[in-house]
Amino acid sequence: FLELSTDHYMTGRGLSLTATSKTGHPVDKKLNAKVQEVIKHLVTSGARSKDFDAIGRATQNKQGPLSIDLLNGYIHNRFVIPKTRDLLASWDEARPYFEAIWA
């Protein structure tokens, strides 16, 4: 849902989903980079930056429940199971981001 929402926002605002590699070829941007870019765009568009501090930190925290690697693990590894309390806390941190995207 995080990647779907982020890509939706970027596509709708004309923000590129790709970057140029060192060899000059287009490559998909990493999800964390896309989240940071959307946060920057939201703030530039008038949103309060502190509303996105929590998700900005959470997606960069390698040990947190919104870690990009851990989110991939939830989807691709049957032995990586999110805990209810982690999901609820993560949603509370991410809610302003999703509300801004889908408003």
C-alpha positions as CSV (number, residue, x, y, z in Angstrom):
1,F,0.0,0.0,0.0
2,L,2.9,2.3,0.7
3,E,4.5,1.8,-2.7
4,L,1.1,1.9,-4.5
5,S,0.2,5.2,-2.8
6,T,3.6,6.7,-3.4
7,D,3.7,5.8,-7.1
8,H,0.1,7.0,-7.5
9,Y,1.0,10.4,-6.1
10,M,4.2,10.7,-8.1
11,T,2.5,9.7,-11.4
12,G,-0.3,12.1,-10.8
13,R,2.1,15.0,-10.1
14,G,4.5,14.3,-12.9
15,L,7.3,13.1,-10.6
16,S,9.5,10.5,-12.2
17,L,9.5,7.0,-10.9
18,T,12.9,6.4,-12.4
19,A,16.4,7.8,-12.0
20,T,19.5,7.6,-14.2
21,S,22.1,5.0,-13.3
22,K,25.8,5.6,-13.3
23,T,25.9,4.0,-16.7
24,G,23.2,6.4,-18.0
25,H,20.3,3.9,-18.1
26,P,17.0,4.5,-16.4
27,V,16.4,2.5,-13.2
28,D,13.5,2.4,-10.8
29,K,13.9,4.6,-7.8
30,K,14.1,2.8,-4.5
31,L,10.9,3.1,-2.4
32,N,12.6,5.0,0.4
33,A,13.9,7.6,-2.1
34,K,10.4,7.9,-3.6
35,V,8.8,8.4,-0.1
36,Q,11.3,11.1,0.7
37,E,10.6,12.8,-2.7
38,V,6.9,12.7,-2.1
39,I,7.3,14.2,1.4
40,K,9.5,17.0,0.0
41,H,6.8,17.7,-2.7
42,L,4.0,17.7,-0.2
43,V,5.9,20.2,2.0
44,T,6.7,22.3,-1.0
45,S,3.0,22.3,-1.9
46,G,2.1,23.7,1.5
47,A,1.8,20.7,3.9
48,R,3.5,20.9,7.3
49,S,6.8,19.1,7.3
50,K,6.4,17.9,10.9
51,D,3.3,15.9,9.8
52,F,5.7,13.6,7.9
53,D,8.6,13.4,10.3
54,A,7.5,10.0,11.7
55,I,7.1,8.2,8.3
56,G,10.3,9.8,7.0
57,R,12.2,8.4,9.9
58,A,10.3,5.1,10.0
59,T,11.1,4.2,6.4
60,Q,14.8,4.9,7.0
61,N,15.0,2.9,10.2
62,K,16.4,-0.5,9.2
63,Q,15.0,-2.1,12.5
64,G,11.5,-0.5,12.4
65,P,8.3,-2.0,11.2
66,L,8.2,0.4,8.2
67,S,11.7,-0.5,7.1
68,I,11.5,-1.1,3.3
69,D,13.4,-4.4,3.7
70,L,11.0,-5.5,6.4
71,L,8.0,-4.5,4.3
72,N,9.4,-6.6,1.5
73,G,9.8,-9.4,3.9
74,Y,6.2,-9.3,4.9
75,I,5.2,-9.8,1.3
76,H,7.9,-12.2,0.0
77,N,8.8,-14.3,3.1
78,R,6.2,-16.5,4.7
79,F,8.2,-16.5,7.9
80,V,8.2,-12.7,8.4
81,I,5.0,-11.9,10.1
82,P,4.1,-8.4,11.2
83,K,2.9,-8.0,14.8
84,T,-0.4,-6.3,15.4
85,R,1.0,-3.7,17.7
86,D,3.7,-2.8,15.1
87,L,1.2,-2.4,12.4
88,L,-1.0,-0.2,14.5
89,A,1.9,2.0,15.6
90,S,3.2,2.2,12.0
91,W,-0.3,3.2,10.7
92,D,-0.5,6.0,13.3
93,E,2.9,7.3,12.1
94,A,2.0,6.9,8.4
95,R,-1.6,8.1,8.4
96,P,-0.8,11.8,7.7
97,Y,1.2,10.7,4.6
98,F,-1.6,8.6,3.2
99,E,-4.2,11.2,4.0
100,A,-2.2,13.9,2.1
101,I,-1.7,11.6,-0.9
102,W,-5.3,10.4,-1.2
103,A,-7.0,13.7,-0.2
